[in-house]
Amino acid sequence: MSGLAGVYWLDGQPADPRLVRRMLEAVIHRGADGLFQHEDSFVALGCAASCTTPESPGSSQLFGGEPSGLWLSLDGRVDNRDDLQAALGGCPRSATDSELVLRAYQRWGEESPRFIVGDFAYVIWDPGARRIFCARDHLGVRPLYYYTDGRRFLWASELRQLFQHPAVPRRPNEGMVAEYLNAEPASLEETLYQGIFRLPPAHFLVVEPGVLRKRRYWEPRSVRPLRLRSDQEYTESFHATFEVAVRSRLRSSGPVAAQLSGGVDSSCVVGMCQDLFRNGSVTHRGFETFSLVFPSLPCDESSYVRQAVDFWNLKSNELTPPLDPDWYAACAHRYLDFPDHPNFHMSDIISTQARHKGFFVILTGLGGDNWYSGAPQSRLRRTLDRLRHQSRLASAPALASDLIRSLRRRVRHGPVVASWIPDIFARRTNLADRLRKGQAERGLTSGVLAHCLELGDRASARYGVEYRHPFHDLRLIELALGLPANLLWRNGQTKFVLRRAMEGRVPETILQRATKAEFSAAFARAFECDNIASLFRSPVIAEQGWIDPRRLSLMYREFIEKWATGHADYLPHLWPLSMFVGIELWFRAAFPNGCRG
């Protein structure tokens, strides 16, 4: 949750350290351990450091200046320290994660990111080659934004930092706007602004005078199938890998907490933590759980939470999210970017309460649905199931059926452009081609998953809390990709190998759950508030020709009416309506006087 910032003057002009300082101060909430920067003629780089691992004192997030002259700024964490140190040879056990990353670059150069497991975004300045090298983790948990005009190259952890330089233009990227409004952000590289980009997950970027070169360093198709002799051997292999994933994320300079929803995934993470505490592999330092509860609402899972708490005798914190309708517009103004969704914002109370109690690291169960759900149907259906879970929406039958129908239409007829997007805008932005290209290029990470992970990192960083996701560990992902399908789905049950591996470590009633809570209530409560409802009555972006206000208003009314009467077929409206709210609020914040595209 550190913050990166820097500028490289490609034409040889001297770098202004005051610019980097302003960029760092814009994300000072990411710098609990201080702001650090280094200048070297036409390059200045810095880090707003928050260090949550025991090997990393504050300044180590900005590391270098040895005989090699290399400098590195890191936002992230290395989770395969033992393996990486063994491969490097001679690297001290006390080495910081920053030092390990820099040593890996010295050893393997551009191939170095593929040797690192963890959540990371980093930038290395190589003065001998006059080269900037940037890399981002396999899923894109840690963001990295950049802008270049041929004269200068700027990078940052949050998009708004780039606007500290007056040369960075603020123009809407209509193509990306169209993807959002179609409820299917497909691009892994573009942002809502022309000329401002994200480094895609599992990619590195090389910047030299006259050169900007980007390449993927890891492909899911490179994973080989795992062939073992029995279910028991597969279960043991999963358990060992899951244990490593959880243990590596418990490596912290302070006490660790966990989100506990009462679902299978978060309960299995907490169960593995308890195993590690009991067998002495990890020191118990005041572990607690934090859970969202919704008294009287269908999404309330407090009964499952309490079963888990009683089973392990945990210290538990049950929290009910408040309703703050002004928060969404404030979020858009704060970031000059897409604000959080209602079902994301409701987790902010966990961050605030955990930070208040002295927890800076929180484990989650995110990723279990993505990689271990499986499906009895085709690969196409499995991809759709993952997309459904990535958007953090309901696993309700109505939503699943709607999405399945949508995907079948896309397979037969190509991408579907939503009816609330005017034809002229869809043609102007080549929306169908953009969606088709996104589907063709989609590998391990979809545009929706990248969107969710980036919003999650930004939100937790604001509160000075680092969320870690054991199921998003590359080793667990590769294991899932290599497993036979019947280890993921068997006899109508998802996550077969996970459930089997955690028998006796998780309450049986939770381990055998076939349901998941869906949080439509979070959307409904927000959308019913007058200051959000008014957006649907008078959308400013309609003046840009981006939406058909009549169709949008009709969809909103249908949602409210069906929600009020308890009809489940309102569910497919949740994500499109939330995407509209986000784009509308972003546009009002970023372009208060309007614009001409």
C-alpha positions in Angstrom: 0.0 0.0 0.0 3.0 2.3 -0.5 2.8 5.0 -3.2 5.1 5.4 -6.1 5.9 8.6 -8.0 8.5 9.7 -10.5 9.5 11.5 -13.7 12.1 10.7 -16.4 13.0 13.6 -18.8 13.7 11.7 -22.0 15.1 14.8 -23.7 17.7 15.2 -21.0 16.2 18.1 -19.1 16.9 18.1 -15.3 14.2 16.6 -13.2 12.3 18.8 -10.8 12.3 17.1 -7.3 9.5 19.4 -6.3 7.2 17.7 -8.8 7.9 14.3 -7.3 7.4 15.7 -3.8 3.9 17.1 -4.8 3.1 13.7 -6.3 4.0 11.9 -3.1 2.1 14.4 -0.9 -1.0 13.7 -3.0 -0.9 10.1 -1.6 0.5 10.9 1.8 -2.0 8.5 3.3 0.1 5.7 1.7 3.3 7.0 3.5 2.9 6.1 7.1 6.6 5.4 7.3 7.7 8.6 5.5 8.2 10.1 2.0 11.5 9.3 0.3 12.9 10.4 -3.0 16.1 10.3 -5.1 17.2 12.5 -7.9 19.7 11.7 -10.6 20.1 14.4 -13.3 17.0 13.9 -15.5 15.3 11.3 -13.3 13.5 11.7 -9.9 11.8 8.9 -8.2 10.1 8.5 -4.9 8.0 6.4 -2.6 5.4 7.2 0.1 6.4 4.2 2.2 4.2 2.0 4.4 6.1 -1.0 5.5 4.2 -4.0 6.8 6.8 -6.7 6.7 9.4 -7.3 9.5 12.4 -6.9 7.2 11.4 -3.6 5.8 12.2 -0.3 7.7 10.7 2.8 6.2 13.4 3.9 3.7 13.9 0.4 2.3 10.9 0.9 -0.1 13.3 3.2 -2.0 16.5 1.2 -2.3 19.7 1.5 -4.3 22.8 3.6 -4.8 25.2 0.6 -4.6 28.2 0.2 -7.0 25.6 -0.7 -9.7 24.0 2.7 -9.4 20.5 1.1 -9.7 17.6 2.6 -7.8 14.3 0.9 -7.1 11.0 2.1 -5.6 8.6 -0.7 -4.6 5.0 -0.8 -3.7 4.5 -4.4 -2.7 5.6 -7.6 -1.0 7.6 -10.7 -2.0 5.8 -13.8 -0.9 8.3 -16.4 -2.1 11.3 -15.1 -0.2 12.9 -18.5 0.5 12.7 -19.7 -3.1 13.9 -16.4 -4.5 16.8 -16.2 -2.1 17.8 -19.7 -2.9 17.7 -18.9 -6.7 19.7 -15.8 -6.2 22.3 -17.4 -3.9 24.2 -15.5 -1.2 21.4 -13.1 -0.5 21.2 -12.5 3.3 18.1 -13.9 5.1 17.5 -10.4 6.5 17.3 -8.8 3.1 14.4 -6.5 2.5 11.9 -7.3 -0.2 13.2 -4.3 -2.1 16.7 -5.7 -2.1 15.5 -9.1 -3.3 13.6 -7.4 -6.2 16.7 -5.4 -7.2 18.9 -8.4 -7.0 16.5 -10.3 -9.2 16.7 -7.6 -11.8 20.5 -7.6 -11.6 20.4 -11.4 -12.1 17.7 -11.9 -14.7 17.0 -8.5 -16.2 13.7 -8.2 -18.0 12.8 -11.8 -17.1 13.1 -11.0 -13.4 9.3 -10.4 -12.6 8.4 -13.9 -13.4 10.6 -15.2 -10.6 8.7 -13.1 -8.0 5.5 -14.2 -6.3 3.6 -11.5 -4.5 1.6 -8.3 -4.9 3.9 -5.7 -6.4 4.4 -2.7 -8.7 7.9 -1.3 -8.9 10.1 1.0 -10.9 13.9 0.6 -11.4 16.2 3.4 -12.7 19.2 2.0 -14.5 21.5 5.0 -15.1 24.1 3.1 -17.0 21.5 2.2 -19.7 19.5 5.4 -19.2 16.5 3.0 -18.7 13.4 2.9 -16.6 12.1 -0.7 -16.0 8.6 -1.1 -14.5 6.7 -4.3 -13.6 3.4 -5.2 -12.1 2.3 -8.4 -10.4 0.5 -11.3 -12.2 -3.1 -10.2 -11.3 -2.5 -6.4 -11.0 -3.3 -6.2 -7.3 -1.0 -3.2 -7.1 -1.6 -0.4 -9.6 0.8 1.5 -11.8 -0.3 4.5 -13.9 1.8 6.4 -16.4 1.9 9.2 -18.9 4.3 10.0 -21.7 4.4 12.5 -24.5 7.9 11.6 -25.9 9.6 14.3 -23.8 8.8 13.1 -20.4 7.6 9.9 -18.7 5.7 10.1 -15.4 4.5 7.2 -13.2 2.3 7.0 -10.1 0.3 4.6 -7.9 -2.9 6.7 -8.2 -4.1 8.4 -11.4 -4.6 11.8 -9.8 -0.9 12.1 -8.9 -0.1 12.6 -12.6 -2.1 15.8 -12.7 0.5 17.4 -10.5 2.4 18.1 -13.7 0.6 20.8 -15.8 1.6 19.2 -19.1 -0.6 16.1 -18.3 -3.9 16.7 -20.2 -7.3 16.1 -18.8 -9.4 14.8 -21.6 -12.0 12.0 -21.4 -11.3 8.8 -23.1 -14.6 8.0 -24.7 -13.7 4.5 -25.6 -13.1 3.5 -22.0 -16.2 5.4 -20.9 -18.2 3.3 -23.4 -16.7 0.1 -21.9 -17.7 1.2 -18.4 -21.2 2.2 -19.4 -21.6 -1.1 -21.2 -20.9 -2.7 -17.8 -18.0 -4.5 -19.2 -14.6 -2.7 -18.9 -12.5 -4.7 -21.2 -9.2 -2.8 -21.6 -6.4 -3.7 -19.2 -4.3 -0.7 -20.2 -6.5 2.3 -20.9 -8.0 4.7 -18.3 -10.8 7.2 -18.4 -8.4 9.8 -19.6 -6.8 10.1 -23.0 -3.0 9.5 -22.9 -3.0 8.1 -19.3 -2.4 4.4 -19.1 -2.1 1.5 -16.7 0.6 -1.1 -16.9 -1.4 -4.3 -17.5 -1.1 -7.2 -15.0 1.8 -9.6 -15.7 3.6 -7.1 -17.8 6.8 -5.1 -17.7 7.6 -1.8 -19.4 10.9 -0.5 -20.6 11.4 3.2 -21.2 14.5 4.7 -22.9 15.0 7.7 -25.1 13.0 7.0 -28.2 11.8 3.6 -26.8 8.7 2.5 -24.9 8.4 -1.3 -25.0 5.9 -3.4 -23.1 5.7 -7.2 -22.8 3.8 -9.9 -20.9 6.1 -11.9 -18.8 3.8 -14.7 -17.7 1.0 -16.6 -19.5 -1.6 -18.9 -17.9 -1.4 -21.2 -20.9 2.1 -22.0 -19.8 0.9 -23.9 -16.7 1.1 -27.7 -17.1 -1.6 -30.1 -16.0 -1.0 -31.7 -12.6 -1.1 -35.5 -12.8 -1.3 -37.3 -9.5 -2.5 -40.8 -8.6 -5.4 -40.1 -6.2 -7.8 -37.6 -4.7 -5.8 -37.8 -1.5 -2.6 -36.8 -3.3 -4.3 -33.9 -4.9 -5.8 -32.9 -1.6 -2.4 -33.0 0.1 -0.9 -31.0 -2.7 -3.6 -28.3 -2.4 -3.3 -28.2 1.4 0.5 -27.7 1.3 0.2 -24.9 -1.3 -2.7 -23.2 0.6 -0.6 -23.4 3.8 2.3 -21.7 2.1 0.0 -19.0 0.6 -1.5 -18.2 4.0 1.7 -18.4 6.0 3.5 -16.0 3.6 0.7 -13.5 4.0 0.9 -13.7 7.8 4.5 -12.3 7.6 4.0 -8.9 9.1 5.6 -6.3 11.3 2.5 -6.2 13.5 -0.7 -8.1 14.3 -2.8 -9.5 11.5 -6.6 -9.6 11.2 -8.9 -11.3 8.7 -12.2 -10.6 7.1 -14.7 -13.3 8.0 -18.0 -13.4 6.0 -19.1 -16.9 7.1 -18.6 -18.1 3.5 -16.4 -21.1 2.5 -13.4 -19.1 1.3 -12.9 -16.6 4.1 -13.6 -19.3 6.7 -10.9 -21.6 5.1 -8.4 -18.8 5.3 -9.2 -18.2 9.0 -9.1 -22.0 9.6 -5.6 -22.2 8.1 -4.4 -19.3 10.2 -5.6 -21.2 13.3 -3.7 -24.3 12.2 -0.5 -22.2 11.8 -0.9 -20.5 15.1 -1.5 -23.9 16.9 1.4 -25.7 15.4 3.8 -22.8 16.1 4.6 -22.0 12.4 3.4 -18.4 13.0 3.3 -16.5 16.2 -0.2 -15.5 17.3 -0.1 -11.7 18.0 -3.6 -10.8 18.8 -5.4 -12.2 15.7 -9.0 -11.0 15.3 -11.7 -11.2 12.7 -13.9 -8.5 11.2 -17.3 -9.2 9.8 -20.1 -7.2 8.1 -23.5 -8.0 9.5 -26.9 -6.8 8.1 -29.6 -7.3 10.7 -33.0 -8.1 9.2 -31.6 -8.2 5.6 -31.4 -11.4 3.4 -27.6 -10.9 3.0 -27.0 -11.2 6.7 -24.6 -14.0 7.4 -24.1 -13.4 11.1 -25.2 -16.9 12.1 -22.4 -18.5 10.0 -19.9 -15.9 11.4 -20.8 -16.8 14.9 -20.5 -20.6 14.2 -17.0 -19.9 13.0 -16.1 -17.6 15.9 -17.3 -20.2 18.4 -15.5 -23.0 16.6 -12.1 -21.3 16.9 -12.9 -19.2 20.0 -12.0 -16.1 18.1 -12.0 -12.4 19.1 -14.6 -11.1 16.6 -15.8 -7.7 15.5 -19.2 -7.5 13.9 -19.9 -4.3 12.1 -22.9 -2.9 10.3 -22.1 -0.5 7.4 -23.5 3.0 7.7 -25.4 4.7 4.9 -23.6 7.8 3.6 -25.1 8.9 0.3 -22.6 11.9 0.1 -19.6 9.5 0.1 -19.8 8.6 -3.6 -19.5 12.1 -5.0 -16.7 12.9 -2.4 -14.9 9.8 -3.6 -15.0 10.9 -7.2 -13.7 14.4 -6.3 -11.0 12.9 -4.1 -9.6 10.6 -6.8 -10.7 12.3 -10.1 -11.4 8.7 -11.1 -14.2 6.2 -10.9 -15.5 6.1 -7.4 -16.2 2.8 -5.5 -19.3 0.8 -5.9 -21.8 0.5 -3.0 -20.9 -3.1 -2.3 -17.2 -2.0 -2.1 -17.8 1.0 0.0 -19.5 -1.0 2.7 -16.2 -2.6 3.6 -14.6 0.7 4.5 -15.9 0.3 8.0 -13.7 -2.8 8.4 -10.6 -0.8 7.4 -11.4 2.1 9.7 -12.1 -0.1 12.7 -9.2 -2.4 12.1 -6.8 0.5 11.8 -8.2 2.0 15.0 -7.4 -1.3 16.8 -3.8 -1.4 15.5 -4.2 -3.8 12.6 -2.5 -2.8 9.3 -2.8 -6.1 7.5 -6.1 -7.9 6.8 -6.4 -11.3 5.1 -9.4 -12.0 2.8 -11.1 -14.9 1.1 -11.2 -13.1 -2.3 -10.1 -15.3 -5.2 -11.6 -18.6 -4.1 -14.5 -18.1 -6.5 -12.2 -17.1 -9.3 -9.9 -20.1 -9.3 -11.6 -22.9 -7.4 -15.3 -22.8 -8.2 -15.1 -25.0 -11.3 -18.3 -25.8 -13.3 -19.9 -28.8 -14.8 -20.4 -27.2 -18.2 -18.0 -25.9 -20.8 -15.0 -23.8 -20.4 -17.2 -20.9 -21.6 -19.5 -21.4 -18.7 -16.6 -21.5 -16.3 -15.3 -18.2 -17.6 -18.7 -16.7 -17.1 -19.0 -18.0 -13.6 -15.6 -16.4 -12.8 -16.7 -13.1 -14.3 -19.9 -13.1 -12.2 -17.9 -13.6 -9.0 -15.3 -11.0 -10.0 -17.9 -8.3 -10.1 -18.7 -9.2 -6.5 -22.4 -9.5 -7.4 -24.8 -12.1 -6.3 -24.5 -15.8 -7.1 -28.3 -15.8 -7.3 -29.9 -17.9 -10.1 -31.5 -14.9 -11.7 -28.2 -13.2 -12.3 -26.4 -16.3 -13.4 -29.1 -17.1 -15.9 -29.1 -13.6 -17.3 -25.3 -13.7 -17.7 -25.4 -17.1 -19.3 -27.9 -15.9 -21.9 -25.8 -12.9 -22.5 -22.6 -14.9 -23.1 -24.4 -17.3 -25.4 -25.6 -14.3 -27.5 -22.0 -13.1 -27.6 -20.7 -16.4 -28.8 -23.3 -16.5 -31.6 -23.5 -12.9 -32.6 -20.4 -11.2 -31.0 -20.3 -8.6 -28.2 -23.6 -7.1 -27.0 -23.9 -3.3 -26.9 -26.3 -2.3 -24.2 -29.5 -0.6 -25.2 -28.9 2.4 -23.1 -25.8 3.4 -25.1 -26.8 5.4 -28.2 -25.8 3.8 -31.5 -23.9 6.8 -32.7 -21.7 6.8 -29.5 -21.1 3.0 -29.8 -20.0 3.4 -33.5 -17.9 6.5 -32.6 -16.0 4.5 -30.0 -15.9 1.2 -32.0 -17.4 -0.3 -28.8 -18.2 -3.7 -30.3 -14.6 -4.0 -31.6 -13.3 -3.0 -28.2 -15.4 -5.6 -26.4 -14.4 -8.2 -29.0 -10.7 -7.4 -28.6 -11.0 -7.6 -24.8 -12.6 -11.0 -25.0 -10.0 -12.3 -27.4 -7.1 -11.0 -25.3 -8.5 -12.0 -21.9 -6.3 -14.4 -20.2 -6.0 -14.9 -16.4 -7.2 -11.3 -15.6 -10.4 -9.8 -17.1 -11.0 -6.1 -17.3 -13.6 -6.5 -14.5 -11.2 -8.3 -12.2 -8.5 -5.6 -12.8 -11.1 -2.9 -12.1 -12.1 -4.5 -8.8 -8.6 -5.1 -7.6 -7.5 -1.6 -8.4 -10.5 -0.1 -6.6 -9.8 -2.4 -3.6 -6.1 -1.3 -3.4 -7.0 2.4 -3.6 -9.7 2.1 -0.9 -7.6 0.1 1.6 -4.6 2.4 1.1 -6.7 5.4 2.0 -7.2 4.0 5.5 -3.6 2.8 5.8 -4.5 -0.9 5.7 -3.1 -3.6 3.5 -5.5 -6.3 2.3 -3.8 -9.6 1.4 -5.6 -12.3 -0.6 -4.2 -15.9 -0.2 -6.3 -17.3 -2.9 -4.8 -14.8 -5.4 -1.4 -16.3 -4.7 0.2 -17.3 -8.0 1.1 -20.7 -6.7 -2.5 -21.5 -5.8 -3.7 -20.1 -9.2 -1.2 -22.3 -11.1 -2.3 -25.3 -9.0 -6.0 -24.5 -9.9 -5.2 -24.2 -13.6 -3.4 -27.5 -13.5 -6.0 -29.5 -11.6 -8.4 -31.9 -13.3 -11.9 -30.4 -13.5 -13.4 -32.9 -11.2 -11.2 -31.6 -8.4 -12.9 -28.2 -8.7 -16.5 -29.4 -9.3 -17.9 -32.7 -8.3 -21.4 -34.0 -7.7 -22.9 -30.5 -8.0 -20.4 -29.1 -5.5 -17.9 -26.4 -6.2 -14.4 -26.2 -4.6 -14.2 -29.9 -4.0 -10.5 -30.0 -3.2 -10.7 -27.0 -1.0 -13.5 -28.4 1.1 -11.9 -31.8 1.4 -8.5 -30.3 2.4 -10.1 -28.2 5.2 -12.3 -30.9 6.7 -12.2 -30.7 10.5 -10.6 -27.3 10.4 -13.8 -25.4 9.5 -17.3 -25.9 10.9 -19.0 -28.5 8.7 -22.1 -26.4 8.2 -19.9 -23.7 6.6 -17.8 -26.2 4.7 -20.8 -27.7 3.0 -22.5 -24.4 2.2 -23.9 -24.2 -1.3 -25.1 -20.6 -1.0 -23.5 -17.2 -1.0 -24.9 -13.9 0.2 -25.6 -11.3 -2.4 -25.4 -7.6 -1.6 -28.1 -6.0 -3.7 -29.2 -4.3 -0.5 -26.1 -2.1 -0.6 -27.0 -0.9 -4.1 -30.7 -0.4 -3.3 -29.9 1.6 -0.2 -27.6 3.9 -2.1 -29.7 4.2 -5.3 -32.8 5.1 -3.2 -31.1 8.1 -1.7 -32.2 11.3 -3.3 -28.8 12.7 -4.2 -28.1 9.4 -6.1 -31.6 9.1 -7.5 -31.3 12.6 -8.9 -28.4 11.5 -11.1 -30.9 9.2 -13.0 -33.3 12.1 -13.4 -30.8 14.6 -14.8 -27.7 12.9 -16.1 -25.0 15.3 -17.2 -23.3 12.7 -19.4 -26.4 12.6 -21.6 -25.3 16.0 -22.9 -22.1 14.2 -24.2 -24.2 11.8 -26.1 -22.9 8.9 -24.0 -26.2 7.4 -22.8 -29.9 7.3 -23.7 -31.4 9.0 -20.6 -34.9 7.6 -21.3 -33.7 4.0 -21.4 -31.5 4.5 -18.4 -34.4 6.1 -16.4 -36.6 3.2 -17.3 -34.0 0.7 -16.1 -33.7 2.6 -12.8 -37.4 2.6 -12.3 -37.7 -1.1 -13.0 -34.9 -1.8 -10.5 -36.6 0.3 -7.7 -40.0 -1.3 -8.4 -38.7 -4.8 -8.5 -36.5 -4.3 -5.4 -39.4 -2.9 -3.5 -41.7 -5.9 -4.4 -39.0 -8.6 -3.9 -38.6 -9.7 -7.5 -35.2 -11.3 -8.1 -35.0 -10.2 -11.7 -33.8 -6.8 -10.7 -30.3 -8.3 -10.1 -29.0 -7.9 -13.7 -29.6 -4.1 -13.4 -27.2 -3.7 -10.4 -23.9 -3.6 -12.2 -25.0 -1.3 -15.2 -26.6 1.2 -12.8 -23.6 1.3 -10.6 -21.3 1.8 -13.7 -23.5 4.7 -14.7 -23.4 6.3 -11.3 -19.6 6.0 -11.3 -19.1 7.6 -14.7 -21.6 10.3 -14.0 -19.9 11.3 -10.7 -16.5 11.0 -12.2 -17.4 13.3 -15.1 -19.0 15.9 -12.7 -15.8 15.9 -10.6 -13.2 15.9 -13.4 -15.1 18.2 -15.8 -17.2 20.6 -13.7 -17.6 22.9 -16.7 -18.2 20.1 -19.2 -16.1 19.3 -22.1 -16.2 18.5 -25.8 -14.7 15.0 -25.7 
